[in-house]
Amino acid sequence: MSRTYQTLGIIVKGMAFGESDRLVTIFSPDHGLIRAIAPGARKPKSSLRGRTELFVVNQFLLFSGKNLDRINQAETQYSYPGLGQNVCNLAAGQYLIELILALGTEASAQASLYELFTEHLRRLETEATGENLYGHLAQALFHCLGAEGFAPQFHHCAITAQSVSPNFYDRQWRVGFSPELGGIVDLCSSGDMGPIPHLRRLTAMELSLLQQLNQSSLPNPQQYLPAIAQKNFRAWDWVKAENLMRYYAQRQLGKSFRAAVLLDSMWEVDF
């Protein structure tokens, strides 16, 4: 039985290995996460040198080893060059890589997650701006978590299962959000549940944005917010939506995203 196989995949991690090799992690739609040696990839004239950098999509021919696979050939399909033209977008892309490393599994097909990941990288490269970058990240988190069965519920109360709509006419109106319960909590009709751990309170604006994350593409808030709310929308509202999704993802996955902290510091300066 042949121990070589072909797969499409994107480089999501890499480090020096031995004298001139590179140890990379490939995320593949057919095999999930693959740890492989790229022999000689650190040599100046190696054909694998540029093909084993982060964000590069290749068609790979690999040899299956006992502990690590080995890259025999790699033909580049795409490399997301636009990410490197903006430091904030580059940090955002690295943030999504950390998410994929947390969600990915070895020797398991994850075609839906792969398609969502590469599509959201494309959006960061071609559509994200200073004003909507965090909106794109919030939606990427929602979509990718949803592909693995972790999407939070923003339309129905996690306790009563009743639908909840944002109330923009009462400035004091709030809805709860519990990562442990997996969604929002209607503070007016949830009954005597006692204290809910790690409960966050969301405004009508925050809930309205979060309820749009299940759309296939990021909508313009001015197209769905009621007139009373349109004049109050700010780019910072997308930041708060992403922060909630980040908080939820970190609690679900049990890890923090280092690139997100870096992005926060750069975005504040850049914006």
Contacts in CASP RR format, 6 or more apart in sequence:
PFRMAT RR
TARGET T0000
AUTHOR 0000-0000-0000
METHOD contacts of the structure
MODEL  1
MSRTYQTLGIIVKGMAFGESDRLVTIFSPDHGLIRAIAPGARKPKSSLRG
RTELFVVNQFLLFSGKNLDRINQAETQYSYPGLGQNVCNLAAGQYLIELI
LALGTEASAQASLYELFTEHLRRLETEATGENLYGHLAQALFHCLGAEGF
APQFHHCAITAQSVSPNFYDRQWRVGFSPELGGIVDLCSSGDMGPIPHLR
RLTAMELSLLQQLNQSSLPNPQQYLPAIAQKNFRAWDWVKAENLMRYYAQ
RQLGKSFRAAVLLDSMWEVDF
3 63 0 8 1.000
3 64 0 8 1.000
3 65 0 8 1.000
4 61 0 8 1.000
4 62 0 8 1.000
4 63 0 8 1.000
4 64 0 8 1.000
4 72 0 8 1.000
5 61 0 8 1.000
5 62 0 8 1.000
5 64 0 8 1.000
6 59 0 8 1.000
6 60 0 8 1.000
6 61 0 8 1.000
6 62 0 8 1.000
7 26 0 8 1.000
7 28 0 8 1.000
7 29 0 8 1.000
7 30 0 8 1.000
7 31 0 8 1.000
7 34 0 8 1.000
7 59 0 8 1.000
7 60 0 8 1.000
7 62 0 8 1.000
8 28 0 8 1.000
8 29 0 8 1.000
8 30 0 8 1.000
8 57 0 8 1.000
8 58 0 8 1.000
8 59 0 8 1.000
8 60 0 8 1.000
8 77 0 8 1.000
9 26 0 8 1.000
9 27 0 8 1.000
9 28 0 8 1.000
9 29 0 8 1.000
9 57 0 8 1.000
9 58 0 8 1.000
9 59 0 8 1.000
9 60 0 8 1.000
9 114 0 8 1.000
10 26 0 8 1.000
10 27 0 8 1.000
10 55 0 8 1.000
10 56 0 8 1.000
10 57 0 8 1.000
10 58 0 8 1.000
10 114 0 8 1.000
10 117 0 8 1.000
10 118 0 8 1.000
11 24 0 8 1.000
11 25 0 8 1.000
11 26 0 8 1.000
11 52 0 8 1.000
11 53 0 8 1.000
11 54 0 8 1.000
11 55 0 8 1.000
11 56 0 8 1.000
11 58 0 8 1.000
12 25 0 8 1.000
12 26 0 8 1.000
12 27 0 8 1.000
12 33 0 8 1.000
12 54 0 8 1.000
12 97 0 8 1.000
12 100 0 8 1.000
12 101 0 8 1.000
13 24 0 8 1.000
13 25 0 8 1.000
13 54 0 8 1.000
13 97 0 8 1.000
13 101 0 8 1.000
14 22 0 8 1.000
14 23 0 8 1.000
14 24 0 8 1.000
14 25 0 8 1.000
14 52 0 8 1.000
14 54 0 8 1.000
15 22 0 8 1.000
15 23 0 8 1.000
16 22 0 8 1.000
16 23 0 8 1.000
16 42 0 8 1.000
17 23 0 8 1.000
17 37 0 8 1.000
20 39 0 8 1.000
20 40 0 8 1.000
20 41 0 8 1.000
20 42 0 8 1.000
20 43 0 8 1.000
20 46 0 8 1.000
21 37 0 8 1.000
21 38 0 8 1.000
21 39 0 8 1.000
21 40 0 8 1.000
21 41 0 8 1.000
21 42 0 8 1.000
22 37 0 8 1.000
22 38 0 8 1.000
22 40 0 8 1.000
22 41 0 8 1.000
22 42 0 8 1.000
22 48 0 8 1.000
22 52 0 8 1.000
23 35 0 8 1.000
23 36 0 8 1.000
23 37 0 8 1.000
23 38 0 8 1.000
23 68 0 8 1.000
24 35 0 8 1.000
24 36 0 8 1.000
24 37 0 8 1.000
24 38 0 8 1.000
24 41 0 8 1.000
24 52 0 8 1.000
24 71 0 8 1.000
25 33 0 8 1.000
25 34 0 8 1.000
25 35 0 8 1.000
25 36 0 8 1.000
25 101 0 8 1.000
26 33 0 8 1.000
26 34 0 8 1.000
26 35 0 8 1.000
26 36 0 8 1.000
26 58 0 8 1.000
26 60 0 8 1.000
27 33 0 8 1.000
27 34 0 8 1.000
27 100 0 8 1.000
27 104 0 8 1.000
27 110 0 8 1.000
27 114 0 8 1.000
27 117 0 8 1.000
28 34 0 8 1.000
28 60 0 8 1.000
28 114 0 8 1.000
29 109 0 8 1.000
29 110 0 8 1.000
29 111 0 8 1.000
29 114 0 8 1.000
29 115 0 8 1.000
30 109 0 8 1.000
30 111 0 8 1.000
31 106 0 8 1.000
31 107 0 8 1.000
31 108 0 8 1.000
31 109 0 8 1.000
32 104 0 8 1.000
32 105 0 8 1.000
32 106 0 8 1.000
32 107 0 8 1.000
32 108 0 8 1.000
32 109 0 8 1.000
32 110 0 8 1.000
32 114 0 8 1.000
33 101 0 8 1.000
33 104 0 8 1.000
33 105 0 8 1.000
33 106 0 8 1.000
34 62 0 8 1.000
34 69 0 8 1.000
34 106 0 8 1.000
35 68 0 8 1.000
35 69 0 8 1.000
35 106 0 8 1.000
36 60 0 8 1.000
36 62 0 8 1.000
36 68 0 8 1.000
36 69 0 8 1.000
36 70 0 8 1.000
36 71 0 8 1.000
37 68 0 8 1.000
37 69 0 8 1.000
37 70 0 8 1.000
37 71 0 8 1.000
38 48 0 8 1.000
38 51 0 8 1.000
38 52 0 8 1.000
38 71 0 8 1.000
38 74 0 8 1.000
39 48 0 8 1.000
39 70 0 8 1.000
39 71 0 8 1.000
40 46 0 8 1.000
40 48 0 8 1.000
41 48 0 8 1.000
41 49 0 8 1.000
41 50 0 8 1.000
41 51 0 8 1.000
41 52 0 8 1.000
41 71 0 8 1.000
42 49 0 8 1.000
43 49 0 8 1.000
47 74 0 8 1.000
48 71 0 8 1.000
48 74 0 8 1.000
50 56 0 8 1.000
51 58 0 8 1.000
51 74 0 8 1.000
51 75 0 8 1.000
51 76 0 8 1.000
52 71 0 8 1.000
52 74 0 8 1.000
53 79 0 8 1.000
54 94 0 8 1.000
54 97 0 8 1.000
55 79 0 8 1.000
55 80 0 8 1.000
55 83 0 8 1.000
55 93 0 8 1.000
55 97 0 8 1.000
55 121 0 8 1.000
56 76 0 8 1.000
56 78 0 8 1.000
56 79 0 8 1.000
57 76 0 8 1.000
57 77 0 8 1.000
57 78 0 8 1.000
57 79 0 8 1.000
57 118 0 8 1.000
58 74 0 8 1.000
58 75 0 8 1.000
58 76 0 8 1.000
58 77 0 8 1.000
59 74 0 8 1.000
59 75 0 8 1.000
59 77 0 8 1.000
60 71 0 8 1.000
60 73 0 8 1.000
60 74 0 8 1.000
61 71 0 8 1.000
61 72 0 8 1.000
61 73 0 8 1.000
61 74 0 8 1.000
62 69 0 8 1.000
62 70 0 8 1.000
62 71 0 8 1.000
62 72 0 8 1.000
63 69 0 8 1.000
63 70 0 8 1.000
63 72 0 8 1.000
80 121 0 8 1.000
80 122 0 8 1.000
80 125 0 8 1.000
81 125 0 8 1.000
82 89 0 8 1.000
82 125 0 8 1.000
82 126 0 8 1.000
83 89 0 8 1.000
83 90 0 8 1.000
83 93 0 8 1.000
83 121 0 8 1.000
83 124 0 8 1.000
83 125 0 8 1.000
84 90 0 8 1.000
87 266 0 8 1.000
87 270 0 8 1.000
88 130 0 8 1.000
88 133 0 8 1.000
88 263 0 8 1.000
88 266 0 8 1.000
88 267 0 8 1.000
88 270 0 8 1.000
89 124 0 8 1.000
89 125 0 8 1.000
89 128 0 8 1.000
89 133 0 8 1.000
91 259 0 8 1.000
91 262 0 8 1.000
91 263 0 8 1.000
91 266 0 8 1.000
92 124 0 8 1.000
92 128 0 8 1.000
92 133 0 8 1.000
92 136 0 8 1.000
92 137 0 8 1.000
92 259 0 8 1.000
92 263 0 8 1.000
93 121 0 8 1.000
93 124 0 8 1.000
93 259 0 8 1.000
94 259 0 8 1.000
94 262 0 8 1.000
95 137 0 8 1.000
95 257 0 8 1.000
95 259 0 8 1.000
95 260 0 8 1.000
95 263 0 8 1.000
96 117 0 8 1.000
96 120 0 8 1.000
96 121 0 8 1.000
96 124 0 8 1.000
96 137 0 8 1.000
96 140 0 8 1.000
96 144 0 8 1.000
97 259 0 8 1.000
98 255 0 8 1.000
98 257 0 8 1.000
98 258 0 8 1.000
98 259 0 8 1.000
98 260 0 8 1.000
99 140 0 8 1.000
99 141 0 8 1.000
99 144 0 8 1.000
99 249 0 8 1.000
99 257 0 8 1.000
100 113 0 8 1.000
100 117 0 8 1.000
100 144 0 8 1.000
102 253 0 8 1.000
102 254 0 8 1.000
102 255 0 8 1.000
103 110 0 8 1.000
103 113 0 8 1.000
103 144 0 8 1.000
103 145 0 8 1.000
103 147 0 8 1.000
103 148 0 8 1.000
103 253 0 8 1.000
104 110 0 8 1.000
104 113 0 8 1.000
104 148 0 8 1.000
110 147 0 8 1.000
112 147 0 8 1.000
113 144 0 8 1.000
113 147 0 8 1.000
113 148 0 8 1.000
116 140 0 8 1.000
116 143 0 8 1.000
116 144 0 8 1.000
116 147 0 8 1.000
117 144 0 8 1.000
120 136 0 8 1.000
120 139 0 8 1.000
120 140 0 8 1.000
120 143 0 8 1.000
120 144 0 8 1.000
123 136 0 8 1.000
123 140 0 8 1.000
123 218 0 8 1.000
124 133 0 8 1.000
124 136 0 8 1.000
124 140 0 8 1.000
127 136 0 8 1.000
127 218 0 8 1.000
128 136 0 8 1.000
130 235 0 8 1.000
130 267 0 8 1.000
130 270 0 8 1.000
130 271 0 8 1.000
131 235 0 8 1.000
131 238 0 8 1.000
132 218 0 8 1.000
132 235 0 8 1.000
132 238 0 8 1.000
133 238 0 8 1.000
133 267 0 8 1.000
134 235 0 8 1.000
134 238 0 8 1.000
134 239 0 8 1.000
134 241 0 8 1.000
134 242 0 8 1.000
134 267 0 8 1.000
135 209 0 8 1.000
135 218 0 8 1.000
135 238 0 8 1.000
135 241 0 8 1.000
135 242 0 8 1.000
136 218 0 8 1.000
137 242 0 8 1.000
137 245 0 8 1.000
138 209 0 8 1.000
138 210 0 8 1.000
138 213 0 8 1.000
138 238 0 8 1.000
138 241 0 8 1.000
138 242 0 8 1.000
138 244 0 8 1.000
138 245 0 8 1.000
139 213 0 8 1.000
139 215 0 8 1.000
139 218 0 8 1.000
141 242 0 8 1.000
141 245 0 8 1.000
141 246 0 8 1.000
141 249 0 8 1.000
142 151 0 8 1.000
142 152 0 8 1.000
142 213 0 8 1.000
142 214 0 8 1.000
142 245 0 8 1.000
143 213 0 8 1.000
145 151 0 8 1.000
145 152 0 8 1.000
145 248 0 8 1.000
145 249 0 8 1.000
145 252 0 8 1.000
150 249 0 8 1.000
150 252 0 8 1.000
151 214 0 8 1.000
152 177 0 8 1.000
152 179 0 8 1.000
152 182 0 8 1.000
152 183 0 8 1.000
152 184 0 8 1.000
152 245 0 8 1.000
152 248 0 8 1.000
153 182 0 8 1.000
153 183 0 8 1.000
153 184 0 8 1.000
154 183 0 8 1.000
154 184 0 8 1.000
154 207 0 8 1.000
154 210 0 8 1.000
154 211 0 8 1.000
154 213 0 8 1.000
154 214 0 8 1.000
155 163 0 8 1.000
155 164 0 8 1.000
155 184 0 8 1.000
155 211 0 8 1.000
156 162 0 8 1.000
156 163 0 8 1.000
156 164 0 8 1.000
156 184 0 8 1.000
157 163 0 8 1.000
157 164 0 8 1.000
157 184 0 8 1.000
157 185 0 8 1.000
157 186 0 8 1.000
157 189 0 8 1.000
157 190 0 8 1.000
158 178 0 8 1.000
158 181 0 8 1.000
158 182 0 8 1.000
158 183 0 8 1.000
158 184 0 8 1.000
158 185 0 8 1.000
159 181 0 8 1.000
159 185 0 8 1.000
159 186 0 8 1.000
159 190 0 8 1.000
159 191 0 8 1.000
159 193 0 8 1.000
160 186 0 8 1.000
160 189 0 8 1.000
160 190 0 8 1.000
162 186 0 8 1.000
162 189 0 8 1.000
164 175 0 8 1.000
164 184 0 8 1.000
164 186 0 8 1.000
164 207 0 8 1.000
166 173 0 8 1.000
166 175 0 8 1.000
166 203 0 8 1.000
166 204 0 8 1.000
166 205 0 8 1.000
166 207 0 8 1.000
166 208 0 8 1.000
166 211 0 8 1.000
167 173 0 8 1.000
167 204 0 8 1.000
168 204 0 8 1.000
168 205 0 8 1.000
168 208 0 8 1.000
168 226 0 8 1.000
168 228 0 8 1.000
168 229 0 8 1.000
169 228 0 8 1.000
173 203 0 8 1.000
173 204 0 8 1.000
174 187 0 8 1.000
174 201 0 8 1.000
174 202 0 8 1.000
174 203 0 8 1.000
175 184 0 8 1.000
175 185 0 8 1.000
175 186 0 8 1.000
175 187 0 8 1.000
175 201 0 8 1.000
175 202 0 8 1.000
175 207 0 8 1.000
176 184 0 8 1.000
176 185 0 8 1.000
176 186 0 8 1.000
176 187 0 8 1.000
176 199 0 8 1.000
176 200 0 8 1.000
176 201 0 8 1.000
176 202 0 8 1.000
177 183 0 8 1.000
177 184 0 8 1.000
177 185 0 8 1.000
177 199 0 8 1.000
177 200 0 8 1.000
177 201 0 8 1.000
177 202 0 8 1.000
177 244 0 8 1.000
177 248 0 8 1.000
178 184 0 8 1.000
178 185 0 8 1.000
178 196 0 8 1.000
178 197 0 8 1.000
178 198 0 8 1.000
178 199 0 8 1.000
178 200 0 8 1.000
179 198 0 8 1.000
179 247 0 8 1.000
179 248 0 8 1.000
179 251 0 8 1.000
179 252 0 8 1.000
180 196 0 8 1.000
180 197 0 8 1.000
180 198 0 8 1.000
180 251 0 8 1.000
181 196 0 8 1.000
182 248 0 8 1.000
184 202 0 8 1.000
184 207 0 8 1.000
185 196 0 8 1.000
185 199 0 8 1.000
187 201 0 8 1.000
198 251 0 8 1.000
200 244 0 8 1.000
200 247 0 8 1.000
202 210 0 8 1.000
202 244 0 8 1.000
204 229 0 8 1.000
205 225 0 8 1.000
205 229 0 8 1.000
205 232 0 8 1.000
205 233 0 8 1.000
205 237 0 8 1.000
206 237 0 8 1.000
206 240 0 8 1.000
206 241 0 8 1.000
206 244 0 8 1.000
208 221 0 8 1.000
208 224 0 8 1.000
208 225 0 8 1.000
208 229 0 8 1.000
209 221 0 8 1.000
209 237 0 8 1.000
209 238 0 8 1.000
209 241 0 8 1.000
210 241 0 8 1.000
210 244 0 8 1.000
210 245 0 8 1.000
212 218 0 8 1.000
212 219 0 8 1.000
212 221 0 8 1.000
212 224 0 8 1.000
213 241 0 8 1.000
213 245 0 8 1.000
221 230 0 8 1.000
221 233 0 8 1.000
221 237 0 8 1.000
222 230 0 8 1.000
222 233 0 8 1.000
225 233 0 8 1.000
235 271 0 8 1.000
239 267 0 8 1.000
246 257 0 8 1.000
246 260 0 8 1.000
249 257 0 8 1.000
250 256 0 8 1.000
250 257 0 8 1.000
END
